[in-house]
Amino acid sequence: MPKTQRRDENDDDSKKDDDDAIQSVLVSGYKRFRRETMMTMCRRNKEEEEENENETMETRLKRLSREGQKGACKILCVSCCDSRCDPTAVFDAKPGEIFSVRNVANVVPPLVVKRKEKMMKDHGTVSAIEYAVKSLEVEAIVVLGHAQCGGCAHALHLFSSPKTKTSEKTKDDDDDVNDD
């Protein structure tokens, strides 16, 4: 688990910097998304609508909000959580077209893992895949990799080092059992 950084009571500048980062990245980014990205999507969709008689982006978003993703979502994409490779951006997908499961290095862990003579279930990725297949009835599953993946590089380093064997306990193994 990450350690919480301690601040002095007089460290108002640090808090202000954190607040500025949140404001500039999240709040301002969301406003830009609504103002620019959504508007571009709506304009692009209107051009397609004239050619193909499709629904407008506004109508699509309202329909998805009302009806959910089932039927609209044909693809499950398992991808890395790296911020440089967002599946909807990579495939230029509209809202509701791709159901995404993102984790470090596209790893899909086994459902049941034996740790310390005890069977442990890993529900995160597997439950998302099960939901996409059984409930959304996706037609395809895509695993999206990317260059310079830090998660893959780390795994290769861990398991290719002569000092480390897969059967040996790593420093972080104890932390995983107690994470809630």
C-alpha positions as CSV (number, residue, x, y, z in Angstrom):
1,M,0.0,0.0,0.0
2,P,1.3,3.5,-0.7
3,K,2.5,5.5,2.2
4,T,0.5,8.7,2.9
5,Q,2.5,11.8,2.7
6,R,2.5,13.8,5.9
7,R,2.2,17.6,5.7
8,D,3.1,20.2,8.3
9,E,0.3,22.4,9.4
10,N,2.2,25.4,7.8
11,D,2.5,23.6,4.5
12,D,-0.4,25.5,2.8
13,D,1.6,25.9,-0.5
14,S,1.7,22.1,-0.9
15,K,-2.0,21.8,-0.4
16,K,-2.6,24.7,-2.9
17,D,-0.4,22.9,-5.5
18,D,-2.5,19.7,-5.0
19,D,-5.7,21.6,-5.4
20,D,-4.4,23.4,-8.5
21,A,-3.4,20.0,-10.0
22,I,-6.9,18.6,-9.3
23,Q,-8.4,21.8,-10.8
24,S,-6.3,21.8,-13.9
25,V,-6.3,18.1,-14.7
26,L,-9.7,16.9,-13.6
27,V,-12.1,19.9,-13.4
28,S,-10.7,21.9,-16.3
29,G,-10.2,18.7,-18.3
30,Y,-13.8,17.7,-17.9
31,K,-15.0,21.1,-18.9
32,R,-12.7,21.0,-22.1
33,F,-14.1,17.5,-22.8
34,R,-17.7,18.7,-22.6
35,R,-16.9,21.9,-24.6
36,E,-14.5,20.6,-27.3
37,T,-14.5,16.8,-27.5
38,M,-18.2,16.2,-27.1
39,M,-18.9,19.0,-29.5
40,T,-16.5,17.6,-32.1
41,M,-18.1,14.1,-31.7
42,C,-21.5,15.7,-32.1
43,R,-20.4,17.6,-35.3
44,R,-18.7,14.4,-36.7
45,N,-21.8,12.4,-35.9
46,K,-24.0,14.9,-37.6
47,E,-22.0,14.6,-40.8
48,E,-22.3,10.8,-40.6
49,E,-26.0,11.2,-39.8
50,E,-26.5,13.1,-43.1
51,E,-24.7,10.3,-45.0
52,N,-25.9,7.3,-43.1
53,E,-29.1,8.5,-41.3
54,N,-27.6,7.5,-37.9
55,E,-28.6,9.0,-34.6
56,T,-27.0,12.2,-33.3
57,M,-24.4,12.0,-30.5
58,E,-26.9,13.7,-28.2
59,T,-29.5,11.1,-29.0
60,R,-27.0,8.3,-28.7
61,L,-25.9,9.4,-25.2
62,K,-29.5,9.8,-24.0
63,R,-30.3,6.3,-25.4
64,L,-27.3,4.7,-23.7
65,S,-28.2,6.4,-20.5
66,R,-31.7,5.1,-20.7
67,E,-31.1,1.6,-22.1
68,G,-27.6,0.8,-21.0
69,Q,-24.8,-0.7,-23.1
70,K,-26.4,-4.1,-24.0
71,G,-26.7,-4.4,-27.8
72,A,-24.6,-1.3,-28.5
73,C,-21.4,-2.7,-27.1
74,K,-20.0,-5.3,-29.4
75,I,-16.4,-5.4,-28.2
76,L,-14.6,-6.1,-24.9
77,C,-11.1,-4.6,-24.9
78,V,-8.7,-5.7,-22.2
79,S,-6.0,-3.1,-22.2
80,C,-3.2,-1.6,-20.1
81,C,-4.2,1.2,-17.7
82,D,-1.3,3.3,-19.1
83,S,-2.7,6.7,-19.8
84,R,-1.1,6.7,-23.2
85,C,-3.3,4.0,-24.7
86,D,-7.0,4.6,-24.1
87,P,-8.9,2.1,-26.2
88,T,-11.7,4.4,-27.1
89,A,-9.2,7.0,-28.4
90,V,-7.0,4.4,-30.2
91,F,-10.0,3.0,-32.0
92,D,-11.8,6.3,-32.4
93,A,-14.9,4.6,-30.8
94,K,-18.1,6.3,-29.9
95,P,-19.6,6.0,-26.4
96,G,-21.1,2.6,-25.9
97,E,-19.1,0.8,-28.7
98,I,-16.3,-0.7,-26.5
99,F,-16.5,-2.1,-23.0
100,S,-13.0,-1.6,-21.5
101,V,-11.2,-3.5,-18.8
102,R,-7.9,-1.8,-17.9
103,N,-5.1,-3.0,-15.7
104,V,-1.4,-3.1,-15.6
105,A,0.2,-4.8,-18.6
106,N,-3.2,-6.2,-19.8
107,V,-2.9,-9.0,-17.2
108,V,-5.9,-11.3,-16.8
109,P,-5.1,-13.2,-13.6
110,P,-6.5,-16.6,-12.9
111,L,-9.8,-16.6,-11.0
112,V,-8.4,-18.7,-8.2
113,V,-4.9,-18.4,-6.8
114,K,-3.3,-20.4,-4.0
115,R,-1.6,-18.3,-1.4
116,K,-0.2,-19.5,1.9
117,E,-2.2,-22.8,1.6
118,K,-5.4,-20.8,1.1
119,M,-7.4,-20.4,-2.1
120,M,-8.0,-16.8,-2.9
121,K,-10.4,-15.5,-5.6
122,D,-9.5,-12.5,-7.8
123,H,-12.8,-11.1,-9.0
124,G,-11.8,-7.8,-10.6
125,T,-10.8,-8.5,-14.2
126,V,-12.6,-11.9,-14.4
127,S,-15.9,-10.4,-13.2
128,A,-15.7,-7.6,-15.8
129,I,-15.0,-10.2,-18.6
130,E,-17.9,-12.4,-17.4
131,Y,-20.2,-9.3,-17.3
132,A,-19.2,-8.3,-20.9
133,V,-19.7,-11.9,-22.2
134,K,-22.8,-12.9,-20.4
135,S,-24.7,-9.7,-19.8
136,L,-23.6,-7.4,-22.7
137,E,-23.2,-10.3,-25.0
138,V,-20.1,-8.8,-26.7
139,E,-19.1,-10.4,-30.0
140,A,-15.3,-10.0,-29.8
141,I,-12.6,-9.8,-27.1
142,V,-9.5,-7.7,-28.0
143,V,-6.3,-7.6,-25.9
144,L,-4.7,-4.2,-26.7
145,G,-1.0,-4.1,-26.0
146,H,1.3,-1.1,-26.5
147,A,5.0,-0.3,-26.9
148,Q,7.1,0.7,-23.9
149,C,4.8,-0.9,-21.4
150,G,6.2,-0.4,-17.9
151,G,4.1,-3.3,-16.5
152,C,5.5,-5.8,-19.0
153,A,9.1,-4.4,-18.5
154,H,8.7,-4.8,-14.8
155,A,7.4,-8.4,-15.1
156,L,10.2,-9.3,-17.5
157,H,12.7,-7.9,-15.0
158,L,11.2,-9.7,-12.1
159,F,11.1,-13.1,-13.7
160,S,14.3,-12.9,-15.8
161,S,16.6,-11.8,-12.9
162,P,18.8,-14.7,-11.8
163,K,18.1,-13.7,-8.2
164,T,14.3,-14.1,-8.5
165,K,12.5,-17.3,-9.2
166,T,8.7,-17.5,-9.6
167,S,8.5,-19.7,-6.6
168,E,10.3,-17.2,-4.4
169,K,8.4,-14.7,-2.4
170,T,8.7,-11.1,-3.5
171,K,8.8,-8.1,-1.2
172,D,5.2,-7.1,-2.0
173,D,3.6,-10.6,-1.5
174,D,2.6,-9.9,2.1
175,D,1.0,-6.6,1.2
176,D,-1.3,-8.2,-1.4
177,V,-3.0,-10.6,1.1
178,N,-4.0,-7.7,3.4
179,D,-5.2,-5.3,0.7
180,D,-8.9,-4.6,1.0
